[in-house]
Amino acid sequence: MARTLQQAQLQPNMQKGLLVAYVLDTDSELKSSDQGRSFYTFWDFLMAPSQQMNWLPLLDAVRRRRDCSPVIT
């Protein structure tokens, strides 16, 4: 999707409205695909306030580990 969008932007006669329509259509296709549903379900899970309360302390614990410090900034 990103590569196709970049190529479309480079076309001299590409109208912005058509480009926006393409992005919205592609986003809809992604959301309706198995891969898109899986990604958006996972994203919603991570972004849910209740999950943030669980996730952030775990992430902080990983950051405090000495053996992870060179990898995590």
N, C-alpha and C positions, 0 to 999 in steps of 0.2 A: 504494500500500500504506500509506504513512504517513498519508495523509488518511483512508482508511477505518478505520485503527486508531484515530486520534484521535476519529473520529465514534463508533466503537464504545465507546470509553472514556467518552464523555459520556452514554451511555444509562444511565438510573438502574437498570435491572434487569439490566445486563450482569454476568455472573459472571466472576471472574478466570480460572477454569479454561477457560471458553469463549474468553476473550480470548487466553490462552496457546496454546490449540489452534489458533486462527485464525492467530496469528503463525507457529507452526511449520509449518502447512499452506502458508501463503503463502511462507515461506522455501523450502520444498521445491519449490513450483511455480517460484519464481524460479531456483533452482539447476538445474532441469531445462529451463528455457527457453534458447533460443539466446543471448539477452542475458545471462542469469545465468551460463551456462557461460563465456561470453567474459569477463565481469567477474571471476569467481572464478579462472579460469585466470590472468588478468593479476595479480590480487591475490596468488595463490600465487607467481607469478614474482617479484613485488616483495618479498615477505616471505621468500623463500628465503635462508638465510645466505650462500650463495655469491653471490647477486645483491646482497645488502646490501654485501658487500665491494667490488663493482664500482660500485654506485649511490652510496654515500656520498661517495667522493672526487670523483665527477662533480658531485654536488650542491654540495659545498664549493667546487669550482672556479667554479661559476656564482655562488655567493654572493660570492665574492671579486671578481668583475668589477664595475668601477665603474659601467658602464652599466646594470647590473641592480640595484644597491643600493637605488634608490628603490622598486623593485617588490617585492623579496624582503626579508622581515624575519626 
